[in-house]
Amino acid sequence: MAKLRHCQLSPQAELVLQQHVAHEQNLSALSQEMLWQDAVFYTIFMLPYTQALELALTFISCVYERALGQEQRLLLQQVRRWRANGGDPLRHELFEQAQAVGFDNPISCLVLSVFWSEGSMTTPDLEAVYPQPWQSLAALADTLCLILHFYGEQPEQQALYVEQFFQLAHGQLRQLPSSQDQGRKNYLYHEATTLSGEK
């Protein structure tokens, strides 16, 4: 049984995943069991944030962008601008724009992930308050799952997009330098017995 720290996995996925195998083997096992939501969380948590965000933006542009309304499209453009230029003022501006649009859609969830990815959640005039480091990854995984659930009533389309996600995931995970990858695995995998006392 494999558990990933801070990562929501189904009991079936915990039985399927193995710590000391290549990512391709774990992704294939999750795919065979049709555990695509677990595959999304597994992939996002195994990647550094910048790579995970790149995967999410690529997936959105391939699969979901054409379905966006004007407000969400503008938000997505701002996220791309933030990825290219960074900056705390833009990060806070993005959060305010997402708040105005509402957090009931995948793009606002993506903004929440960006907002939590670095820096304080409060404005500079207030005492700094920082999110938990894993929250930005969880919000990013939620973004992708929301998009895939959006196609739940179109099973053939959803299956096609799930397959596209798996292809992108394989590509991103293959790029990880082995030392960095091993470090993340060592941190994320832990014995099931340590989970109960962990925050």
Residue, then its C-alpha position, 0 to 999 in steps of 0.5 A: m500500500a502506498k500513500l502520498r503525503h497531503c495528496q487525496l488518493s482513493p483506496q484503490a489507487e493506494l493499493v495500485l501505486q508502488q514507490h520504487v517503480a518508474h512513473e510510467q508504470n504507476l500511470s499505466a496501472l492507474s490507467q488500467e484501473m480507470l483511476w484518472q482522478d488519482a492519476v491527476f493528483y499523482t502527477i501534479f504532486m510528483l512535479p515541481y510547481t512550475q512544471a505542474l502549472e505548465l502541464a495544466l496550462t497546456f492541457i487547458s489550451c488543448v481541451y478546455e479553452r474553446a469552451l470558456g466565457q469571456e471572463q474566464r478567458l481573460l483570467l486565463q490570459q492573466v495567469r499566463r502573464w503571471r507565469a511569464n513575468g511573475g510578481d506579487p501585485l499581479r498575483h493579488e490582482l488575479f485573486e481579486q479578479a477570480q473572486a469577482v468571477g466566482f470560484d465555481n469554475p476551473i479557471s478561478c480554481l487555477v487562479l487560486s492555485v497560482f495565488w497559493s503558490e508563493g508569497s503571503m495571502t494578505t496584502p503588504d499592509l497586513e501581517a503575512v499569512y502563508p498557505q500550506p505548501w501543498q495547497s497550490l498543488a491540490a488546487l491545480a489537481d482540482t482544476l484539472c479534475l473539474i475540467l474532466h468532470f465537465y465532460g462527464e456526460q460525454p463519455e467518449q469526449q471525456a475518455l479522449y481528454v483523459e488520454q490526452f492528460f495521460q500523454l502530457a503527464h508521461g511527457q512531464l514526468r519523463q523530464l524530471p532529473s532523477s535526483q530531484d525526482q527521488g527527493r520528491k518521492n522520498y518526501l511524498y511517499h510515507e508509511a501508512t502508519t505515520l498518516s494519522g499523526e500528520k497534519 
